[in-house]
Amino acid sequence: MIYGGFEIQSFEAGRGLWHARIQRADQEPVVIDGLSFPTLEVGFAWPDPEAAIADAIAHIDRFKPRFAAAS
């Protein structure tokens, strides 16, 4: 799914342990405090993909002011 200019993908890391991966929709790296990341994996081991996506959305909302395009 796309949210706020970021692509969110949920994935299962172990049986029933859902996490989320965040990547900029324009494929540029996410830069946080000068450090470049092609993707970010966030969250805890959620019981379903929807919970992992909701957690990723909360991370985007909280940290978006610190995300910037790579220079």
N, C-alpha and C positions, 0 to 999 in steps of 0.2 A: 504494500500500500504506500501511497505518497501522502506525507503530512508535513506541511510547513516547509516545503522544499527539500525534504529528506525522504528517502526510501527506507521503509521498515520491512524487514523480513524476520519472521519467527522461524525458529528451528529447534528441533528436539536434540538435546545433548544427554542422552541416557533415556531410558524408558519413562515417559511421563514427566520429563524435566525440560520445560520450555524456556527458551531465552530469546532475545531479539538482537538483531544486527541493524545498525543505523549507518546509512551512507547518503551523501548528498545526491540529490536527484540529477544534478548536472555532472556527476562522476568526478568532481574535483575533490581533493582530500578535505577532511574536516581539520581545521587548525584550531587548537585550543592552547592559549598562552604560548604561542609560537611553535608548538609541536604539531607535526602533521600526521594524520591518521587516515589511511584509505577507508577504513570502516571502524565502527565502534561496536563492541558487543557489550550489552548492558543487561542488568537485572539479576534476579535470583532464579532459582529453579521453580518456575511457575507451573501450576497444574495443567494449564491449557494455553494454546497459542494466543487466544484473545487477551489473557492476562499479561502475557509477555509483551504484546503490542501496546496495551494500555500503559505499561511501565515505560516502554520506549517513548511514548508520546509525552509522558510526564517528564522524562529526561530532556527531551527536546524543548519543552516549554520552560523548564528550569534553566537550562544552559545555553539556549539559543543566543542570548546576548554575547556570550563568550566565543561562539563559533564564528569563524571567518574563512574566506576563501584564501587559498595559498597564494602568496605573492610571487 
